[in-house]
Amino acid sequence: MTEHPTSHEGRQPLAARPQERARPRQQEAPPGAAATAAMPGSLPVPGAAMDAAAPVVDTQTVTRREGDRLRFVGAATRRIARGIDLDEIVLGLCRASVPTFSDAILVYLRDPLPVGDERPVNPFVLRLRRTDRLRLADEETDGGPEGERLRLSVTDPQSGLLPAADLCEIRAGGALAEVLRGVRPVFGDSAAARVALPELLGAGRAVPTGHRAILAPLRGRRRVIGAAVFLRGTERPAFEANDLLVAAQLATHTALGIDKAVLYGREAYIADELQRTMLPDSLPQPTGVRLASRYLPAAETARVGGDWYDAIPLPGSRVALVVGDVMGHSMTSAAIMGQLRTTAQTLAGLDLPPQEVLHHLDEQAQRLGSDRMATCLYAVYDPVAHRITIANAGHPPPVLLHLGGRAEVLRVPPGAPIGVGGVDFEAVELDAPAGATLLLYTDGLVESRIRDVWTGIEILRERLAATAQLTGPDHSPPLEALCDDVLDMLGPGDRDDDIALLAARFDGIAPSDVAYWFLEPEDAAPGRARRLARRALSRWGLDDLSDEVELLVSEVVTNAVRYAERPVTLRLLRTDILRCEVGDDSPQLPRQRRARETDEGGRGLFLVNRLARRWGATRLSTGKVVWFEMATP
């Protein structure tokens, strides 16, 4: 619950101003005329007697008061409608009502608030969401804690000051339930409200006497979602019949606004969660490269987008780096992004060249619909060859930050966006020196309403170069800090689109840490593989692993020779772990199975699974690769 004291200075109703109360009554007014203040909704009750001796004065007064009421209702509803979220709408109701229409207000909302067509949970509970009141001129303002000074109380001459209850459970068939079901506002001294108000405000709480309270149900599109209580003190005129119409207008606009705000909030939450769950929870840790990423949703006016990034380990210690951007800002864009990302992961698992991956993504986008378009950049980094292959589909070019601090925009053929159809994609192979950092990003980072894409790319290049100079020519800037520094270039007007950022630091694998051989598919191949592996481990000082590695290499090579028709490849990589890769031209992947006691074979992969730290098999366009990893001492 939040409370807000409202100062009466400058906003006090005419009926409450001292100068108006001291003004002598006009002689033209008849003794029986209602001396009401010129405030919204304070009109004579229809059918009341009027003095025929002064018809012009009374008609002008009625017309002026009705105009005041209409102007107030118009201004109040506009203020309520300006709110976007639930708290802003409720605050708009409180600020519009106090002190112009009432001295105090209590706003109760259903807890929890139902969303859309979902059925409300039982029991029916109302919680005090916000209160507001007119601060008296002589009220103490500097004594006691803030919470006590701002507490709203229900004023009654006989009972003093009593705080309202924060929580109310609606009893089925009770007086409060009947008033809420009736939808129309009622005076506090009506037969129904005399029982309903104490039930809402809490047991033992008294309410003002006379027409000094209005209980107005808040009904949304499908159901009652709360209630508002308007209160007036004894120093101003009591509510009149037309004030019920004003309260009904305020309650209706507030309830409909709350309905829209709750529904919008739920949809925005679902869309945001949908997009975030389709992005990787964490990045892999492939050999020879370090990765960092960032994702920023767009501003509140366009929170949902279709930007994504991914890093996919490939056979041979390579890694695929992907960044893409589906056009549009909606849940549909987020859903298409998830489909394209899944397709890219599947194609990467087939170890297709980058241009082929983009070609198949283009076909998939056309199957999803004629207007499903996206940009994408797909790169494959090989830490052994220190090379990177890049294909582009209408995406902003990547930026490569060299170890010495030089930042360059890579010259990559732009290509057409995914979904256009009928176009070819071209891949280029570039050097990826150790210590360099490749930055992939979406256009939200470099394009905005105040600058074009190429201006933003130049600003990004200069920012990277300036950051690298701070760490010196011999050290690369920390990867996480580099990503944060890049995002700091965004200004207040630069968040029209969501942003995906993927940074890759190339460490590479030194040639001295790689051993590579070809083995003919013959019976002697396993024995030769054991001898070669033993020599490489001895050269690297890993003799402690010789027995286990020789056994596992022998089992994997034996399985490869059984089905291979071309030479089998054997490669050992030494980094912080030892990785062994055996490739052959057979596309059939090995499967671990439980061998029977009478079987002579079928236990090779069981041994690999028990002794290796990790193992796996990947199908290639030319066959497959079976690999395993061992922890180094």
C-alpha positions as CSV (number, residue, x, y, z in Angstrom):
1,M,0.0,0.0,0.0
2,T,1.2,3.5,-0.9
3,E,-0.2,6.7,0.5
4,H,0.2,10.2,-0.7
5,P,-0.8,13.4,1.2
6,T,-2.2,16.0,-1.1
7,S,-1.7,19.6,-0.3
8,H,-4.8,21.7,-0.4
9,E,-3.0,24.9,-1.3
10,G,-3.9,26.0,-4.8
11,R,-6.3,23.0,-5.3
12,Q,-8.8,23.5,-2.5
13,P,-12.5,23.4,-3.6
14,L,-14.4,26.6,-3.6
15,A,-16.6,25.3,-0.8
16,A,-13.6,24.8,1.4
17,R,-12.0,28.2,0.9
18,P,-12.2,30.5,4.0
19,Q,-13.0,33.6,1.9
20,E,-16.0,31.8,0.3
21,R,-17.3,30.7,3.7
22,A,-17.1,34.2,5.0
23,R,-18.7,35.8,2.0
24,P,-22.3,37.1,2.8
25,R,-25.1,35.4,1.1
26,Q,-26.5,37.2,-1.9
27,Q,-29.7,38.9,-1.4
28,E,-31.2,37.5,-4.6
29,A,-30.9,34.0,-3.3
30,P,-34.1,32.8,-1.7
31,P,-33.9,31.5,1.9
32,G,-34.7,27.9,0.8
33,A,-32.1,27.7,-2.0
34,A,-29.3,25.2,-1.7
35,A,-26.1,27.1,-0.8
36,T,-23.8,24.6,-2.5
37,A,-20.3,25.3,-3.6
38,A,-19.3,25.7,-7.2
39,M,-17.6,22.3,-7.5
40,P,-17.9,19.5,-10.0
41,G,-20.9,17.3,-9.4
42,S,-22.5,19.6,-6.7
43,L,-25.8,20.2,-8.6
44,P,-29.2,20.5,-7.1
45,V,-31.2,17.3,-6.9
46,P,-33.4,17.0,-10.0
47,G,-37.0,18.1,-9.2
48,A,-36.0,20.5,-6.3
49,A,-38.0,23.6,-5.9
50,M,-36.6,26.8,-7.4
51,D,-37.6,30.4,-6.7
52,A,-39.5,31.8,-9.6
53,A,-38.5,35.3,-8.6
54,A,-34.9,34.7,-9.7
55,P,-35.0,32.2,-12.6
56,V,-32.1,33.8,-14.5
57,V,-29.6,33.7,-11.5
58,D,-30.5,30.0,-10.7
59,T,-30.3,29.0,-14.4
60,Q,-26.9,30.5,-14.7
61,T,-25.7,28.9,-11.5
62,V,-26.9,25.5,-12.6
63,T,-25.3,25.9,-16.0
64,R,-22.0,27.0,-14.5
65,R,-22.0,24.2,-12.0
66,E,-22.8,21.6,-14.6
67,G,-20.1,22.9,-16.8
68,D,-17.7,22.7,-13.9
69,R,-18.7,19.1,-13.4
70,L,-18.3,18.2,-17.0
71,R,-14.9,19.9,-17.2
72,F,-13.8,18.1,-14.0
73,V,-14.9,14.7,-15.3
74,G,-13.1,15.3,-18.6
75,A,-9.9,16.4,-17.0
76,A,-10.0,13.6,-14.4
77,T,-10.6,10.8,-17.0
78,R,-7.8,12.2,-19.2
79,R,-5.5,12.1,-16.2
80,I,-6.5,8.5,-15.4
81,A,-6.0,7.5,-19.0
82,R,-2.4,8.9,-19.1
83,G,-1.3,6.1,-16.8
84,I,0.4,3.1,-18.5
85,D,0.9,0.7,-15.6
86,L,-1.4,-0.1,-12.7
87,D,0.2,2.2,-10.2
88,E,0.1,5.2,-12.5
89,I,-3.6,4.7,-13.2
90,V,-4.5,4.4,-9.5
91,L,-2.4,7.4,-8.7
92,G,-4.2,9.3,-11.4
93,L,-7.5,8.5,-9.8
94,C,-6.3,9.7,-6.4
95,R,-4.7,12.9,-7.7
96,A,-7.8,13.7,-9.8
97,S,-10.2,13.1,-6.8
98,V,-8.4,14.8,-3.9
99,P,-9.1,17.6,-3.1
100,T,-11.3,18.6,-6.0
101,F,-14.0,16.0,-5.6
102,S,-13.3,14.5,-2.1
103,D,-11.2,15.1,0.9
104,A,-9.9,11.6,1.0
105,I,-10.0,8.4,-1.1
106,L,-9.3,4.7,-0.5
107,V,-8.7,2.4,-3.5
108,Y,-9.1,-1.4,-3.0
109,L,-8.1,-3.9,-5.7
110,R,-8.7,-7.6,-6.0
111,D,-5.7,-9.7,-4.8
112,P,-4.5,-11.2,-7.0
113,L,-5.9,-9.3,-10.0
114,P,-7.3,-11.6,-12.7
115,V,-5.9,-11.3,-16.2
116,G,-8.0,-11.5,-19.3
117,D,-10.3,-14.5,-19.4
118,E,-8.7,-16.4,-16.6
119,R,-11.0,-17.3,-13.7
120,P,-10.3,-15.5,-10.4
121,V,-9.1,-17.5,-7.5
122,N,-11.1,-17.9,-4.4
123,P,-11.6,-16.4,-1.9
124,F,-12.5,-13.0,-3.1
125,V,-10.0,-10.7,-1.4
126,L,-9.7,-6.9,-1.7
127,R,-6.4,-5.2,-0.7
128,L,-5.9,-1.5,0.0
129,R,-3.8,-0.5,-2.9
130,R,-3.5,3.3,-2.4
131,T,-4.9,6.1,-0.3
132,D,-4.8,9.9,-0.6
133,R,-6.2,12.7,1.5
134,L,-6.3,16.4,1.9
135,R,-3.7,17.7,4.3
136,L,-5.1,20.1,6.9
137,A,-3.3,23.5,7.2
138,D,-2.7,23.1,10.9
139,E,-1.7,19.4,10.7
140,E,1.6,18.4,12.2
141,T,4.2,17.9,9.5
142,D,7.4,17.2,11.3
143,G,6.6,14.9,14.1
144,G,6.7,11.1,14.1
145,P,7.8,8.7,11.4
146,E,6.8,9.3,7.8
147,G,4.5,6.3,7.7
148,E,2.5,7.6,10.6
149,R,2.2,11.1,9.2
150,L,0.8,9.8,5.9
151,R,-1.6,7.3,7.3
152,L,-5.1,7.9,6.0
153,S,-7.9,7.8,8.5
154,V,-11.7,7.7,8.3
155,T,-13.0,10.8,10.0
156,D,-16.0,10.7,12.1
157,P,-17.0,13.3,14.7
158,Q,-17.9,10.7,17.3
159,S,-15.1,8.1,16.7
160,G,-12.1,10.3,16.1
161,L,-9.4,9.1,13.7
162,L,-9.4,5.4,12.9
163,P,-7.1,3.8,10.2
164,A,-8.7,1.7,7.5
165,A,-8.1,-2.0,7.1
166,D,-5.5,-3.1,4.6
167,L,-7.2,-6.4,3.7
168,C,-10.8,-7.5,3.3
169,E,-12.2,-10.9,2.4
170,I,-15.6,-10.6,0.7
171,R,-18.2,-12.9,2.1
172,A,-20.5,-14.5,-0.5
173,G,-24.0,-13.1,0.0
174,G,-22.8,-10.4,2.3
175,A,-23.7,-6.7,2.1
176,L,-20.4,-5.7,0.5
177,A,-20.7,-8.5,-2.1
178,E,-24.2,-7.2,-3.0
179,V,-23.0,-3.6,-3.4
180,L,-20.1,-4.7,-5.6
181,R,-22.5,-6.9,-7.7
182,G,-24.8,-3.9,-8.2
183,V,-21.9,-1.9,-9.9
184,R,-23.5,1.5,-9.3
185,P,-22.0,3.8,-6.6
186,V,-24.0,4.3,-3.4
187,F,-24.0,6.9,-0.6
188,G,-22.3,5.9,2.6
189,D,-25.5,6.3,4.6
190,S,-27.6,4.1,2.3
191,A,-29.0,0.9,3.8
192,A,-26.6,-1.3,1.8
193,A,-23.5,0.8,2.4
194,R,-24.1,1.2,6.2
195,V,-23.3,-2.6,6.4
196,A,-20.9,-2.8,3.5
197,L,-18.5,0.0,4.5
198,P,-17.6,-1.4,7.9
199,E,-17.1,-4.8,6.2
200,L,-14.7,-3.2,3.8
201,L,-12.9,-0.8,6.2
202,G,-12.6,-3.4,9.0
203,A,-14.5,-4.3,12.1
204,G,-14.9,-1.4,14.6
205,R,-14.2,1.3,12.0
206,A,-16.8,4.0,11.9
207,V,-17.7,5.9,8.7
208,P,-18.8,9.5,8.2
209,T,-22.4,10.2,8.7
210,G,-24.8,11.6,6.1
211,H,-23.9,11.9,2.4
212,R,-20.2,12.2,3.2
213,A,-19.0,8.9,1.7
214,I,-19.5,7.2,-1.6
215,L,-18.7,3.5,-2.2
216,A,-18.0,2.9,-5.9
217,P,-17.4,-0.6,-7.3
218,L,-14.6,-0.9,-9.8
219,R,-15.8,-3.1,-12.6
220,G,-13.6,-4.1,-15.5
221,R,-14.7,-5.7,-18.8
222,R,-15.7,-9.0,-17.2
223,R,-15.9,-8.7,-13.4
224,V,-15.6,-6.5,-10.4
225,I,-11.9,-5.9,-9.7
226,G,-12.0,-3.5,-6.7
227,A,-13.8,-0.6,-5.0
228,A,-13.1,3.1,-4.3
229,V,-14.3,5.0,-1.3
230,F,-14.7,8.8,-1.6
231,L,-14.9,10.8,1.7
232,R,-15.7,14.4,2.5
233,G,-15.2,16.2,5.8
234,T,-17.6,18.3,7.7
235,E,-16.2,21.6,6.5
236,R,-17.6,21.2,3.0
237,P,-21.0,20.3,1.5
238,A,-22.0,16.7,1.5
239,F,-22.2,14.7,-1.7
240,E,-25.3,15.1,-3.8
241,A,-27.1,12.9,-6.4
242,N,-25.0,14.1,-9.3
243,D,-21.9,13.2,-7.4
244,L,-22.8,9.6,-7.8
245,L,-22.6,10.1,-11.6
246,V,-19.1,11.6,-11.2
247,A,-18.0,8.7,-9.0
248,A,-19.4,6.3,-11.5
249,Q,-17.4,7.9,-14.3
250,L,-14.2,7.9,-12.3
251,A,-14.7,4.3,-11.2
252,T,-15.5,3.1,-14.8
253,H,-12.4,4.7,-16.4
254,T,-10.2,3.5,-13.6
255,A,-11.4,-0.1,-13.8
256,L,-11.0,-0.2,-17.6
257,G,-7.6,1.3,-17.4
258,I,-6.5,-1.2,-14.8
259,D,-7.8,-4.0,-16.9
260,K,-5.7,-2.9,-19.9
261,A,-2.7,-2.2,-17.8
262,V,-2.8,-5.7,-16.2
263,L,-3.3,-7.4,-19.6
264,Y,-0.5,-5.3,-21.2
265,G,1.8,-6.1,-18.3
266,R,1.1,-9.8,-18.6
267,E,1.7,-9.8,-22.4
268,A,4.9,-7.8,-22.1
269,Y,6.1,-10.2,-19.4
270,I,5.3,-13.3,-21.6
271,A,6.9,-11.8,-24.6
272,D,10.0,-10.8,-22.7
273,E,10.3,-14.2,-21.1
274,L,9.7,-15.9,-24.4
275,Q,12.6,-14.0,-26.0
276,R,14.9,-14.5,-23.1
277,T,14.3,-18.3,-22.8
278,M,15.1,-18.6,-26.5
279,L,18.5,-17.0,-25.9
280,P,21.3,-19.3,-24.5
281,D,21.4,-19.5,-20.7
282,S,25.2,-19.7,-20.8
283,L,27.8,-19.7,-23.4
284,P,30.0,-22.8,-24.1
285,Q,33.7,-22.8,-23.3
286,P,35.3,-24.1,-26.5
287,T,39.0,-24.7,-26.8
288,G,41.0,-21.8,-28.0
289,V,38.4,-19.0,-27.7
290,R,36.8,-17.0,-24.9
291,L,33.3,-15.7,-25.2
292,A,31.1,-13.0,-23.7
293,S,27.7,-11.7,-24.6
294,R,25.1,-9.1,-23.7
295,Y,21.4,-8.7,-24.5
296,L,19.4,-5.5,-23.9
297,P,15.7,-5.2,-24.6
298,A,14.4,-2.1,-26.4
299,A,12.7,0.8,-24.6
300,E,9.3,0.4,-23.0
301,T,7.5,1.4,-26.3
302,A,9.1,-1.5,-28.2
303,R,10.4,-4.0,-25.6
304,V,10.0,-7.2,-27.7
305,G,12.3,-7.9,-30.7
306,G,13.9,-10.7,-32.6
307,D,17.6,-10.3,-31.9
308,W,19.6,-13.4,-30.9
309,Y,23.1,-14.7,-30.6
310,D,24.6,-18.1,-30.3
311,A,27.9,-20.0,-30.0
312,I,27.9,-23.6,-31.2
313,P,30.9,-26.0,-30.7
314,L,31.8,-27.8,-33.8
315,P,34.0,-30.9,-34.5
316,G,37.8,-30.2,-34.6
317,S,37.6,-27.7,-31.7
318,R,36.0,-25.2,-34.0
319,V,33.1,-23.0,-32.9
320,A,30.3,-21.3,-34.8
321,L,29.5,-17.7,-33.9
322,V,26.0,-16.5,-34.8
323,V,24.1,-13.3,-34.5
324,G,20.8,-12.4,-36.1
325,D,17.9,-10.0,-36.1
326,V,14.3,-10.7,-37.1
327,M,12.6,-7.7,-38.4
328,G,9.7,-6.3,-36.3
329,H,8.9,-5.9,-32.6
330,S,6.3,-8.4,-31.4
331,M,5.9,-11.8,-29.9
332,T,5.7,-13.1,-33.5
333,S,9.2,-11.8,-34.1
334,A,10.4,-13.5,-30.9
335,A,8.8,-16.8,-32.0
336,I,10.4,-16.6,-35.5
337,M,13.7,-15.8,-33.8
338,G,13.4,-19.0,-31.8
339,Q,12.6,-21.1,-34.9
340,L,15.6,-19.6,-36.9
341,R,17.9,-20.1,-34.0
342,T,16.9,-23.8,-33.6
343,T,17.4,-24.3,-37.4
344,A,20.8,-22.7,-37.2
345,Q,21.8,-25.0,-34.4
346,T,20.6,-28.0,-36.4
347,L,22.5,-26.9,-39.5
348,A,25.6,-26.3,-37.5
349,G,25.5,-29.8,-36.2
350,L,25.7,-31.0,-39.8
351,D,29.0,-29.0,-40.1
352,L,27.8,-27.2,-43.2
353,P,29.8,-24.3,-44.6
354,P,28.6,-20.8,-43.5
355,Q,27.1,-19.9,-46.9
356,E,25.1,-23.2,-46.9
357,V,23.8,-22.5,-43.4
358,L,22.5,-19.1,-44.6
359,H,21.0,-20.7,-47.7
360,H,19.0,-23.2,-45.6
361,L,18.0,-20.5,-43.1
362,D,16.6,-18.5,-46.1
363,E,14.6,-21.5,-47.2
364,Q,13.2,-22.0,-43.7
365,A,12.2,-18.3,-43.4
366,Q,10.3,-18.6,-46.7
367,R,8.4,-21.6,-45.4
368,L,7.4,-19.7,-42.3
369,G,5.8,-16.9,-44.5
370,S,6.4,-14.5,-47.3
371,D,7.0,-11.6,-44.9
372,R,9.4,-13.4,-42.5
373,M,12.7,-11.6,-43.0
374,A,15.8,-11.4,-40.9
375,T,19.5,-10.5,-41.1
376,C,22.1,-13.0,-39.9
377,L,25.9,-13.3,-39.7
378,Y,27.4,-16.8,-39.4
379,A,31.1,-17.3,-38.7
380,V,33.2,-20.4,-38.0
381,Y,36.5,-20.0,-36.1
382,D,39.2,-22.7,-36.3
383,P,41.7,-22.3,-33.4
384,V,44.2,-24.7,-35.0
385,A,44.4,-22.9,-38.3
386,H,43.9,-19.4,-36.7
387,R,41.4,-18.7,-39.5
388,I,37.7,-17.6,-39.5
389,T,35.2,-18.1,-42.2
390,I,32.3,-15.6,-42.4
391,A,29.1,-15.4,-44.4
392,N,26.6,-12.5,-44.1
393,A,22.9,-12.1,-44.9
394,G,22.3,-8.4,-44.8
395,H,23.7,-7.9,-41.3
396,P,26.0,-5.1,-40.1
397,P,29.7,-6.2,-40.6
398,P,31.7,-7.4,-37.6
399,V,34.6,-5.4,-36.1
400,L,37.9,-7.1,-35.3
401,L,40.0,-5.5,-32.5
402,H,43.7,-6.5,-32.9
403,L,46.1,-7.0,-30.0
404,G,47.9,-3.7,-30.7
405,G,44.7,-1.7,-30.4
406,R,43.8,-1.3,-34.0
407,A,40.1,-1.9,-34.8
408,E,39.0,-2.6,-38.3
409,V,35.6,-3.2,-39.8
410,L,35.9,-6.5,-41.7
411,R,35.1,-6.5,-45.4
412,V,32.4,-9.1,-45.7
413,P,30.0,-9.3,-48.7
414,P,26.7,-7.9,-47.3
415,G,24.4,-10.4,-49.0
416,A,20.6,-10.2,-48.9
417,P,18.5,-10.7,-45.8
418,I,17.1,-14.1,-45.0
419,G,13.7,-14.6,-46.4
420,V,14.2,-12.7,-49.7
421,G,14.8,-16.0,-51.6
422,G,16.6,-16.7,-54.9
423,V,19.9,-15.2,-53.8
424,D,23.4,-16.7,-53.2
425,F,25.5,-16.1,-50.1
426,E,29.2,-15.8,-50.3
427,A,31.7,-16.7,-47.6
428,V,35.2,-15.2,-47.0
429,E,38.1,-16.7,-45.0
430,L,40.2,-14.3,-43.0
431,D,43.1,-14.4,-40.5
432,A,42.1,-14.6,-36.8
433,P,45.4,-13.8,-35.0
434,A,45.8,-14.8,-31.4
435,G,44.8,-12.1,-29.0
436,A,42.4,-10.5,-31.4
437,T,38.7,-9.9,-30.5
438,L,35.8,-10.3,-32.9
439,L,32.7,-8.3,-32.1
440,L,29.3,-9.4,-33.6
441,Y,26.3,-7.2,-32.9
442,T,22.8,-6.2,-34.1
443,D,21.9,-2.9,-35.6
444,G,20.3,-1.6,-32.4
445,L,23.8,-0.9,-31.1
446,V,24.8,1.3,-34.0
447,E,21.6,2.7,-35.5
448,S,19.1,5.0,-33.9
449,R,16.9,8.0,-34.8
450,I,19.8,10.4,-34.5
451,R,22.4,8.5,-36.5
452,D,22.6,6.1,-39.4
453,V,24.2,2.6,-39.4
454,W,27.6,3.6,-40.8
455,T,28.0,6.5,-38.5
456,G,27.3,4.2,-35.6
457,I,29.8,1.6,-36.9
458,E,32.5,4.2,-37.1
459,I,31.7,5.3,-33.5
460,L,31.9,1.7,-32.4
461,R,35.2,1.2,-34.1
462,E,36.7,4.3,-32.4
463,R,35.3,3.2,-29.1
464,L,37.0,-0.2,-29.3
465,A,40.3,1.3,-30.3
466,A,40.2,3.8,-27.4
467,T,39.4,1.1,-24.9
468,A,42.2,-1.1,-26.2
469,Q,44.7,1.7,-25.8
470,L,44.0,1.9,-22.1
471,T,45.3,-1.7,-21.6
472,G,48.5,-1.2,-23.6
473,P,49.7,-2.7,-26.9
474,D,50.7,-6.1,-25.3
475,H,47.4,-6.9,-23.5
476,S,43.9,-7.3,-24.7
477,P,41.2,-5.5,-22.7
478,P,39.1,-7.8,-20.4
479,L,36.3,-9.3,-22.4
480,E,33.4,-8.6,-20.0
481,A,34.6,-5.1,-19.3
482,L,34.9,-4.5,-23.1
483,C,31.2,-5.5,-23.6
484,D,30.1,-3.1,-20.9
485,D,32.2,-0.3,-22.3
486,V,30.7,-0.9,-25.8
487,L,27.2,-0.6,-24.3
488,D,28.1,2.7,-22.6
489,M,28.3,4.3,-26.0
490,L,24.5,4.2,-26.1
491,G,22.8,7.6,-25.5
492,P,19.3,8.4,-24.2
493,G,17.7,8.2,-27.7
494,D,19.6,5.1,-28.8
495,R,17.2,2.4,-27.4
496,D,14.7,2.1,-30.1
497,D,15.6,-1.5,-30.8
498,D,16.9,-4.4,-28.8
499,I,20.6,-5.2,-28.9
500,A,22.4,-8.5,-29.1
501,L,26.2,-8.5,-28.6
502,L,28.6,-11.4,-28.9
503,A,32.4,-11.0,-28.3
504,A,35.0,-13.7,-29.1
505,R,38.6,-13.5,-27.9
506,F,40.8,-15.6,-30.1
507,D,43.5,-17.5,-28.1
508,G,44.1,-20.2,-30.7
509,I,46.0,-23.4,-30.3
510,A,49.8,-23.4,-30.9
511,P,51.1,-25.8,-33.6
512,S,53.3,-27.4,-30.9
513,D,50.2,-28.5,-29.0
514,V,48.7,-30.3,-32.0
515,A,49.5,-33.8,-33.3
516,Y,47.9,-35.0,-36.5
517,W,48.1,-38.3,-38.4
518,F,46.5,-40.3,-41.2
519,L,46.0,-44.0,-40.7
520,E,45.1,-46.5,-43.4
521,P,42.0,-48.5,-42.6
522,E,43.8,-51.8,-41.9
523,D,44.2,-54.2,-39.0
524,A,47.5,-52.6,-38.0
525,A,46.0,-49.2,-37.6
526,P,45.0,-49.5,-33.8
527,G,48.6,-50.6,-32.9
528,R,50.1,-47.7,-34.8
529,A,47.7,-45.3,-33.2
530,R,48.8,-46.4,-29.8
531,R,52.5,-45.9,-30.6
532,L,51.8,-42.4,-32.0
533,A,49.8,-41.3,-29.1
534,R,52.4,-42.6,-26.6
535,R,55.1,-40.5,-28.4
536,A,53.0,-37.4,-28.4
537,L,52.2,-37.7,-24.7
538,S,55.8,-38.3,-23.8
539,R,56.8,-35.1,-25.8
540,W,54.2,-33.1,-23.8
541,G,55.2,-34.6,-20.5
542,L,51.9,-36.4,-20.0
543,D,53.3,-39.9,-19.6
544,D,50.9,-40.5,-16.6
545,L,48.0,-40.6,-19.1
546,S,49.7,-43.0,-21.6
547,D,48.0,-46.2,-20.4
548,E,44.4,-44.8,-20.4
549,V,44.8,-42.8,-23.6
550,E,46.4,-45.7,-25.5
551,L,43.5,-48.0,-24.5
552,L,40.8,-45.4,-25.5
553,V,42.6,-44.5,-28.8
554,S,42.8,-48.2,-29.7
555,E,39.1,-48.8,-29.1
556,V,38.0,-45.7,-31.1
557,V,40.4,-46.4,-34.0
558,T,39.3,-50.0,-34.1
559,N,35.7,-49.0,-34.4
560,A,36.6,-46.5,-37.2
561,V,38.7,-48.9,-39.2
562,R,35.8,-51.5,-39.1
563,Y,33.6,-49.2,-41.3
564,A,36.0,-46.8,-43.0
565,E,36.9,-47.0,-46.7
566,R,39.3,-44.1,-46.7
567,P,42.2,-43.1,-44.4
568,V,41.2,-42.5,-40.8
569,T,42.4,-39.3,-39.1
570,L,43.8,-39.1,-35.6
571,R,44.4,-35.8,-33.9
572,L,45.5,-34.9,-30.3
573,L,45.1,-31.4,-28.9
574,R,46.8,-30.2,-25.7
575,T,45.3,-27.2,-23.9
576,D,44.1,-27.2,-20.4
577,I,42.7,-30.6,-21.2
578,L,43.8,-33.4,-23.6
579,R,41.4,-33.9,-26.5
580,C,41.6,-36.8,-29.0
581,E,39.6,-36.8,-32.2
582,V,39.2,-39.8,-34.6
583,G,37.5,-39.2,-38.0
584,D,36.4,-41.5,-40.7
585,D,34.2,-41.4,-43.8
586,S,31.3,-43.5,-42.4
587,P,28.2,-41.4,-41.5
588,Q,26.9,-44.0,-39.0
589,L,27.3,-42.7,-35.4
590,P,28.4,-45.2,-32.7
591,R,26.0,-46.0,-29.9
592,Q,26.8,-47.2,-26.5
593,R,25.1,-50.5,-25.7
594,R,25.3,-53.1,-23.0
595,A,27.2,-56.1,-24.1
596,R,26.0,-59.6,-23.1
597,E,28.4,-61.9,-21.2
598,T,28.8,-64.1,-24.3
599,D,29.6,-61.2,-26.7
600,E,33.3,-60.9,-27.7
601,G,32.9,-57.1,-28.5
602,G,30.7,-54.2,-27.8
603,R,32.6,-52.9,-24.8
604,G,34.7,-50.2,-26.4
605,L,32.4,-47.3,-25.9
606,F,31.6,-48.5,-22.4
607,L,35.3,-48.1,-21.6
608,V,35.4,-44.7,-23.2
609,N,32.4,-43.6,-21.2
610,R,34.0,-44.8,-17.9
611,L,37.5,-43.5,-18.4
612,A,37.1,-40.3,-20.3
613,R,36.1,-37.0,-18.9
614,R,33.7,-36.4,-21.8
615,W,33.1,-38.0,-25.1
616,G,30.8,-37.6,-28.1
617,A,30.3,-38.2,-31.8
618,T,29.5,-35.6,-34.5
619,R,28.3,-36.3,-38.1
620,L,30.1,-34.4,-40.8
621,S,29.3,-33.9,-44.5
622,T,32.1,-36.3,-45.2
623,G,31.6,-38.8,-42.4
624,K,31.9,-38.4,-38.6
625,V,34.3,-37.6,-35.8
626,V,34.4,-39.4,-32.5
627,W,36.2,-37.5,-29.7
628,F,37.0,-37.8,-26.0
629,E,38.6,-35.6,-23.4
630,M,41.0,-36.4,-20.6
631,A,41.9,-34.1,-17.6
632,T,45.6,-33.3,-17.6
633,P,47.6,-33.5,-14.3
